[in-house]
Amino acid sequence: MKWAGNRESDNVENRRDEEVGGGFSVGISSLGIGTIAAVLAASYFFGINPLTAFQFFSGGGHAPIIHQAPAHHPPASDNMAKFVATVLADTEDTWTPLFRQKGSAYIAPKLVLFSGKTPTACGTGQTATGPFYCPSDKKIYIDLSFYQLMKNRFHDYGEFAQAYVIAHEVGHHVQNLLDISGKVDNARRRVSEAQGNALSVRLELQADCFAGIWAYHANQARGIIEAGDIEAALSAATAIGDDALQKHALGFVVPDTFTHGTSEQRVRWFKRGIDSGNLKNCNTFEAHQL
């Protein structure tokens, strides 16, 4: 992936040298083993906020807003921090004009770098939860050691696959701005757990498609994609399907507990985004077949 020398975002908070605590804990004793495994496995390897998922399934309410002291920018010598700041800037340069075309303004999310754990408006973010987006404070959280885990677990799919992690989380931010995620959350409260999981799958697959839209437009504008990048990202998407993760964690799959989609579905929707760059092609909620 070609990224060196491109613009870096100013929306990066560095909390890695701070001692933090607080937050809240979510009771999970009432959840089934399939749901717990699905949420933990997906969040650990490529997750989308397990704190929110656990809170929903255990019937919890909104987490309290936690006020954090102003964070400082990462040092210029930190290459991985420069990478994620550049990817974040790239998503800003993609979504700003797309929102403008729709007659609205894109409000960029903050990207918080932390080590170990950090307070968030969705509870205490921890390294083991993987990268996640918190809609309550509109921030993306990542412990950069996750990329080493990704390298070890997935045999180093490269920088484009790492950028896909950020772009997927930004996709959730876009859903939040468009009030898609809010509508889905409200709908899930009125249906069964299995039906709620099915809605979560559609939400996650749309975020995959939005990540593909970023890749399409970023490549059109700045030529970021190199040979093998797309194949590597698709391999990563295959590895983090609910079916693949549950087989790894449990040795079997429980389809009713899927919250992110199968490997085949995640690949398909990422490809829909990257092949067209068109938001209309990412409407997973009206798709008859995922």
N, C-alpha and C positions, 0 to 999 in steps of 0.2 A: 504494500500500500504506500502510495506517495503522499506524505504529509509534512515532512520536514520543510520549514521555511514558510508554511502557511500561517495565517492569523491564529493567535491564541485568544481564547475567551477570557474576559475579565470576571466572569461569573463562577469562579472557582474559589472555594473556601478550603483552606488547609488547616485541619485540626489534628494532624498526626503527632504533634509534640505536646498535646494537651492531655491532662488527666481529667477524664470526664466520667460521669455516672448518671444516676437518676433514671427517669423513664418509668415504664410500668411493665408488669409481667402479665401475660395472658394465660388463663387457665385452659389446659388442653386435655384434662383428664376425661372429659366427656366425649372426646372425638374418637372416631373409629380408627383402627390401625391403618386402613387404606388411605384415609384422608390425611392423617399425620405423615405417613410416608411420602405421599404425593407432594404435600406442601414442603416438607423438609428436603426431600431429594431435589425437587425442582429449584427451590431457593438456594440450596447449597451449591449446585453446579451452574445455575444460570438464572437465579430466581427473580421473581417479581414479588416484592414486599410480603414475606410470610407473616409479618406482624399483623398486617391488615387482614390477611386470610384467616389466621388463627382467631383474630378478634371477631370476625364475622361469624365463623362457624361455631364459636363458643357463645355467641349472643351478646358480645360486648358492645359498648357504645364507642363514641369517638374518643381518641386519646387526648389528654390535655396538651395545650400548646406549651412548648418548652422554650424559654427565651435563652438564646445562646449569645455569648459575647462575640463581638465582631471578629471574624477569623481573618488570617493573613494569607497572602498569596504564597504558593510554594516557591522554593528557591529556583533560580534560573538554571542551575546545574542538574536539576532533577529531570532526567529525560522522560521517564514514564509519566510524570505529572505534566510535562510539556505535551506529551502525546495526547492525554485525555483532554487537556485544555484546547488543543488544536481540533480534536474530534468534536468537542462541544461547540466550538466556534463554527465548525463546518455545518453542524445541525442548525445553528442559528441562521447561517447564511442560506440554508435550504428552506427552512420553515417560514422565515420572515416574508419573503416574496410570495410564498404560497398562501399565507394568511392574507396578505395585502390583496391578492387576486380575489379573495372571498369577501373583501371589504372590511376586514378586521385587522387588529394589530396582534402580532405574536409577542407574548411576554415570555422571555427566555427563563428557563429554570436555573437554579443554582446547582452546582456540582460540588458536593462535600467529600473531601478526602479525609479518611480517619484511619486509625490503627486500633484494633481491639474492639472498642465499642464507643458509641457516642449517643447523646440524647437527640431524639427527633420528636416531631409532633405526632409520630405514629408509634412511639415507644422507643426502647433502647435498641439502636442498630448495632449489630455485632458482626464480626468477621465471618462467622459461620453461616450467616443468613445470605451471604452473597450480595451483589449490587441490587438496590431496590429504589423505587420511587415512592415518596411520601406525598400524597395529594394534599394533606392538611397544611404543609408548609411549602409545597411546590419545589421540593429539593430532591435531587438524586444523590444517593449515598453509595460510596464504594471504598472498600479497603483494597488498596492496590496489590496486596498480597494475593488477592483473588486471581490475578492474572498468572501468578506462578502456579497456583492450584490448577487453573485452566490448562496451563502448559503441561503439567504433570499428568492430569487426568485425561486430557484430550490430545496429547502428543503434539502440542504446539501448532495450532491451526493458523498462527500468524497474526499480524497486526489488524488486518481487515476483520477477522473474526472478533478480535478484541474491541474494535470500533463498533461492531454490531451490538455488543453488550450495551454500550452507551446509547446507541441509536434506538435500541429497543426500549430502554428506560425513558428516553425522550419521547418515544411514541406514546407511552402512558401519560406523559405530561400533555401532549397534544390532545389525547382523549379527555383529559381533565379540563383543558381550556375549552374544548368543544362540548363539554357536559355529557359526553358519552359515558364515561366511567360513573358519574353520579347517577345517571338513569339506570345503569346496570346494577349498581349497588342497591338502589331502591327496589328494583325488580327482584333481586335475589332474596330480599327480606320477605317477599310474599309467596315464595315457592318452596318446594322441597329442597333438600340438600343436593340431590342428584340433578335437579333442574337448575339449581344455583351454580353447580359445577359446570354444567353445559354452557351457561351464560359466561362464566369465567373463561372457558375455552375460547369462545368467540372474541372476547375482549383481548386475550393474549395473542390470538392469531392476527387480529387487526394490528396490534403493536408490532408484530413481526412484519406485516405488510408495510406499515409506516416506516420501519427500519429500511425496508427495501426501497421505499420512495426516497428516503434520504440518500441511499447509495446511488440511485439513478441520477438524481439532480446534482449531487456532489461530483459525480464522475463527468456529467455533461459540462459542468461549469469549470471544474478544476482538474479533471483527469486523474483522479486518485487511485483508480483500480488498476492493478498490475496483473500479469498472467498468473493464474492459479488462485487469485483472491476469492472469486465467487465460488469456486469449487470448495475451497477451504471453509468458507462461511456456511455453505450448504451441508458440509460434513459436520460442522459444529451444530447446526440446527437439527440434524439427524440424531446426534448424540444426546440432545437435551429434550427429546420428545418424552411425554409422560410414560409411554409404554417402555421406552428404553430405560428411563430412570427407575421405574418401578421394578423392572426385571433386575436391575443392578441392586436395588435396595432390598427387595422382598423375594426375588426369584420368580415372581408371577405378577400379573397385571390385574388391576381392578378398574375397569373402564368407567364405572359410575363415579369414581373419585378423580378422574382426570380433570385438571384445572388449566392446563396450558396447551393441550393438543398432542396428537401423536407425532412421531418423527416425520411421517409422510405429510401431515397437515402443515407442520411448521415450515417445512421446505417449500410446499406449494404456495403458501401465502407470502413468504419472503420473496419468492420468485415472481409472484404477481406484482408486487411493488417494484422490484428492481427491473422487471421487464417493461413496465409501462410508465412508471412515475406518476400515475393518475390516482388521485384520492378516491374517485368513484369505484375503482377496482378493488378497494379495500373494505367494502361494506360486508363484513362477515355476518352481520345480523340479519341480512336478507338473503344470504346464500342458502340454497337448498341442500347443497353438499359441501362440506368443509374439506 
